[in-house]
Amino acid sequence: MDLLLCNLISNRKHCPKKRGGRTLDQGIVVSKDGRCAVVLTKDGSFKSVKLKKTVNLSVGQRVLYDDLSLINMKRLMILFTISAMVVCLSLMMYLMMVKRMNTSEDTAAYVSIDAFPSLEISLNNKLNVIQTRSFNKEAEQLLNQMSDEDVSLKTFLPKLMSQMEKSNPVEKDPMFMVTTTLTHAASKSDVSKIRAHLLHTLETNRPKLVKLGYSDYQMRDASIEERKKAIGQHLSTGKYLFYLDALRNHHTITIDQVKNIPLQQLRSMGTPLEENQKDVQIKEKNDSSSFKLDQKYWMKYS
């Protein structure tokens, strides 16, 4: 009787059975929207189910367990394991990248060099040149002739001077300007190391500078904000500082004019350097020359 009643109600070829203690009969369809259906169970409750793509049931028909679209737990675990591995690998790569950025590849200082070429080099805390930037065509030509490999500051400056000697333009600025901008990545030990190394490198190569026609060089410091404004105007930080000096000295001058004014002339338009800036002057040394260092960090040969 139960079997006959089942076939009449469900209009299916098979009726409720049990498999492994699990009732195959899920209930009767009372509403259906695509593959989603609401069924009335034996205990009189309603539950929502999702049917397989191949199952085509109508309202009033019986839903069996095999009709349901169930999550494959094995496949789900595989997907979860793969996802977890991807997340872990991504996290490890990110941490390695952050560690690398916070060590040797992080920029500790920007050094602007102005002569007839106008350029900038970026230094890491190991004093290696990790990036270069040109501000005029002369600098671009010189940098193109130099190797792109990372080199130390001690190696880079002599190479730059050698390329400058080969270029040897007819008209060149008689002044050699070095401007340093220290970043937040530079520690206290880095600050003293960078400044001392810059001075030592310039002094070591002083004969080359004199041979190139640069009777003096000047070292100045700039803030991160000053460098940011200079770069925004496609101007070297050194020239930008001289531009600020000229404005403070009540000169009417534009950024475009600054780009075309020789460094020596621009310097003369600014405020006296003795009041607020470092000044290093090079002169031909003889056997009786001596090195002096005063309280304002002036460095001169006399």
FENFENLIN-V551069 format. One line per field, one symbol per residue. ss: DSSP state (h for helix, s for strand, l for the rest). psi: psi as a letter, one per 20 degrees, with the letter a starting at -180 (. if undefined). burial: # if it has 9 or more other ideal C-beta (glycine too) atoms within 8 Angstrom, else .. A space follows every 50 residues. Layout:
# FENFENLIN-V551069
ss: ???
psi: ???
burial: ???
This chain:
# FENFENLIN-V551069
ss: lhhhhhhhhhlllllllssllsslsssssssssllssssslllllsssss sllllllllllssshhhsllllhhhhhhhhhhhhhhhhhhhhhhhhhhhh hlllllsssssssslllssssssslllsssssssllhhhhhhhhllllll sshhhhhhhhhhhhhhhlllllllsssssssslllllhhhhhhhhhhhhh hhhhlhhhhhhllllssssssslhhhhhhhhhllllhhhhhhhhhhhhll llllhhhhhhllhhhhhhhlllhhhhlllsslllllllllssslllllss sl
psi: ghgghghgghkqiqrprpokjpphoiapphqpncipqpqorhjjrqqprp qqhipnqrpiqpprhiiqoqpohghghgggggghgggggggghghhgggg hjdhipphqpopppchqorqqpqaijkqoiqqpqirhggggghhiqqiqp rrhhhgghgghghhhhgmqgoqpjqoppppoqriiprhhgghggghhggg gghhjghggghijoiqqqprqqrhgggghghhjlqqhghhghghghghjk poqrghhhhipqggghghiaqphihjqqppppqpqahjqqpqoahjkqoq p.
burial: .....##.##.#..#........######..#...######.......#. #.....#...#####.##.......#.......................# .....####################.####.#####.######..#.... ####.##########.#....##.#########.##...##.###.###. ##..##.###.#.#.#######...##.###...#############.#. ..#....##.#.##.##.##..#....######.....#........### #.
